[in-house]
Amino acid sequence: MVLRPHLLLDPEETLLSYTDRLSLMHTGRGMERLLADLGIHKEHFVSGRADAVAILAEATGHAVEDLQRHAIRVFQRGASFRGEDISKSFLSPRAARYCPACLAADGTKEERRHRLLWGFRHVNRCHKHGLLLAETPMKDATNLRIALGNSPLAQAKAADCETLEYLDWIRERVHSEPWAHDPWLDGQTTEQVLAASEMLGAILEHGHWVAVTKLTPAQTEEATDIGFTIYREGRQAIEEALDTIRQTSPATAVQAGPLAYYGKLFDWLDRRSNAIDPGPIRDILRDHIVKHSAVEPGTTVLGVEITERRFYTIYSLSAEVGIDRPRLSRLLKKLGQVPENATELESGNMVFEAATTVPLVKAFNTAVPLHDVPEYLGASKRQVEILYRAGIVKPLVPRAGRGSVRHVVFARNHLDDLLRRLNAIPELDEVSGANLQPIADACQRGAGPFGGVFADALAGRITCRRHPGKSGIGSIYVDLNSIIRMKMST
């Protein structure tokens, strides 16, 4: 049998509030009497168990799904709301806070409704009246009738008139259907978005070691709104905020870890958020740590083992490349990886990208000096100087870089690559060699400047062959007559 008369369910109120109003209508007494009459276990109903809610739905003619949207499922160590796992402190079904203007508008005590939004820890004001929420004398009560007792409504206090973006977002998410507008935020739970926003904003506003739980409600609002304006923009905006947090860290020691650089944000994600999945903020912070710190392979960062090194400190780089640290420091300055005036402490705190720095250092450590390049390439000193000026043979340190004038060196792999390209040229034989001559002789007899002829030969624009009995540049033969004819035709 369905209870008559029917009582409408306010779309904004909690299930406990509705049930107490319903009981007053039908029994003249509080929620406990109606639950007993319907055979519903009180504690099961207060904790939002599905079977208890289903009995009330059958008795009132409501769809079970509709009532469950107003219920907060409370477990021993956590809670859930509309299918989202949440912490107990994030959203409470208890009538601990209220808006005096809303209750005055509701009418008599029997008609007062406790709104869902008032149970969210991050909600400290009424969006309808712009008033701060007041606390009830009995915060653990399940409905406003008991929570307020005979106490008069609290004096209304106006909140800051400034609109807070995150409050608009949470109100729309809880009360609008459908609320999906943003793939980034819609893929996360409400607590994941607000908890990450609060932590980012709190650290940016109050420093690395802020005690978030000790902030005043007004400070929590401010911190959450600051963080939300960043968080809602997505990964890039969050990474920029992490850049700021890291750069403003008081950490100076070479061995400083992520806790020192990111403070309570790292502490929260590393240990204190294990009960509730914090969402993508943990992956974003882990990537930021690995990107900016010399994390050793095998190290576990925020629950994930790092298997590949991406960055080195000058100390770990010294061990990797086998160069003592003072010499390596001078070398990195020469390569432009460390500022010339950097102190030992400053260079010690720097990190170097493994993918680029290690090959660069190893290339420099095995580089060929300019005076040895002619022999290495099988060329004359004059030919190497021409190719050097033309940019065909490129020094390891750019010509405009520090140390490039006094100590010009060439990466061995760069020179080897040039020799491989030369070795790919077809060999000279009796038929093809009839009209060919060494490239140096051809240039002296009118083929043109050596640099240009060599570039044309390397690019396959002119006929050339490689003498099998010679090596390097000296093995290249070209067709002088064909070059002259080509020049005359153009």
C-alpha angles and dihedrals in degrees: 000000000000117000116252135236095043119230118210117235112232106229090223102049132090122254091243091055092050093048092052091051090047092052093050089054096049104030105018087233137086132284095279093067095053092046090052092049091052094046093244118151105239099216091046090052095046090051090051100244111179096230092053092048090048092059091054091047090055092048094050100037092241122136111256090233091056094053093044090058087065095044127090112211110219122196131182094267105015147359143229136216124194092341096313120118110231138171118256092244094053097067127009129191090208122108096240100136138026146170111250092209093052093052092046088053092049091065126218125023090260091058099049114122128202109221124224093228092060090066095061112101092219093054111088102156143046112251092205099054103019091235130139113250114254124221121243121232091239107041096179095059118118094222140027094247091067096030093058099030109174093333115125118243113276120257109267116249120197118234124219105290091225113115114240115213097209092054091054089049096050092046091051092046095050099041107026124083120228096020098168110120107128120052091203097055096029090061091062134067120253092250093049091056097044097040092051091045092050094050095047092047094045094054093045090049103035107021139258097300100046115150099226095191090056096055117112117249089256091051090048090053092049095046093046093049093049090049094044094056086057100037096051090059091066139232100332093053091047091051090052089052090050089051088057093046092050094045093050094048115123089222113122105155117110090230094049111140134208093277089062093046099043102025119190092001091067092039090054095048095041100048117352102055098052094106093057123036104247093207129225094336089083093055091045092052092046091053089048092052093049091046095053104029133063096243113186116232110260093034116130112225117187093338099315126098113232107223101177129051114232101171140029135202115223088258097053090041089054090056092046098052097032097238121130113249100248092051091043090052091054090046093051090051089052090050091050094245094116125039112255093237096043115134123229090257092050094049090045090057094050124099126212127209109249096212093060108020100052095052089044094052093044090048091052092046091056097033123138116238118234094251091057096048096084091060092042092053097036092241139120122263089247092053092051091049090053093049090046093054091045091054094240091115104043125199119232091238109049114252090248093048129102112278094012095117099046098039115026111182135167129217110250092222090053091054091043090053090054090050091050090054090050091048089055090065111103116261122257116253135176094270099044094038098060094093100026130099137178113290092239092054092046092054091051090051098054108284090121139251113342094236094056096044092048092050090050091049092048091050093047094243093128134038111268140155137195121239107229093211095057135056139223124352092342090065095063118106124186137191104251096189094052090050092051091048090049091051092049092050092053 
